[in-house]
Amino acid sequence: MLHALSAAEPLIAQGLKAPAFQYRSKKHGLLAQFDFARISDVTQHPYRVQCEQSKLTRILYDRIRDHPNFELHFTSPVVGVSQDASSVEITIGRNGSSERRSGGYLIGADGASSKVRRALGIEFEGFTWPDRLLVVSTPFDFHSVIPELTAVNYVADPDRWYFLLQIPGLWRVMFLVNEDASDERVQTLEFAQSLMAGVVPGISNYPIDHITLYKVHQRVAKTFRQGRAFLIGDAAHINNPLGGMGMNGGIHDAVNLAGRLAAVWHGKAPDAELDRFDKQRRRVTLEYIQNYTIQNKKNLESSGDEFRQSLQAISADPVRTREYLLRVSMIASLRRAEELG
């Protein structure tokens, strides 16, 4: 999708290719490794790309910044939305005053705390996990101390699972935090070092670049369309980050909706075509993204015994391996969306 927008190549250049990923457990070590080369016949990019969303937004901005119909305004929050049968109007706050803008359609892509979603009164159904996640970023080279490590590694443990992810120049280690320690305490170097000490026995006092703590939600908007207004990305659905499906799901939303809007705008499709966006994207979000990320968390919270058996059964069967890779790469969800019509 990004390749069609001339955005894939610069994103890859700024990121890190991860052609394989692993599941491990503290008890058993390596459980299974999966290689995206097994589905290279269905994608020209058989790998994950580890790259921050902030870099992608700048790449996309560079592609459209000079277009005569494009404007970008910072520090201009939406404070109201109204619409009728032929147009939609937003009220934004700028420089201490209110301004109104009108157009044919409105897309709320303004994140988990979406002002557009709230202005439309659309319920954000779901729940918040009682646990928190702490992400510790370090330049330490884990390849040098963990044999056969890949750039993407899920490590199961019933007491303290973690996710070990390599990006250019850094490793990000994401831990489950379920103790009663305050947010301030959890974000101290001392606490972060205590968690890092459990990654590789005998190694402590890691160099730490930064620490981030956040709550984890599993929520989906009750509808992705209300009249001439639409929700995409985190404004429409949020989930735990295990599997990297949040940013990717947002890209899928944007491409799906933009194509339909263009067709309706140019009179090549009826307005009912826009209902297919809600039908497809909301359904696959519930069926694939939410279910998969929830199951991923449950698997990592286990001892690894049953999880290991399940992974070994999948990796031993070429057909099941292929189905599994199509699912975790989200290609299966795109095919499911098409099936929904």
Order of alpha helices (4+ residues) and beta strands (2+ residues): alpha-beta-beta-beta-beta-alpha-beta-beta-beta-beta-alpha-beta-beta-beta-beta-alpha-alpha-beta-beta-beta-beta-alpha-alpha-alpha-alpha-alpha
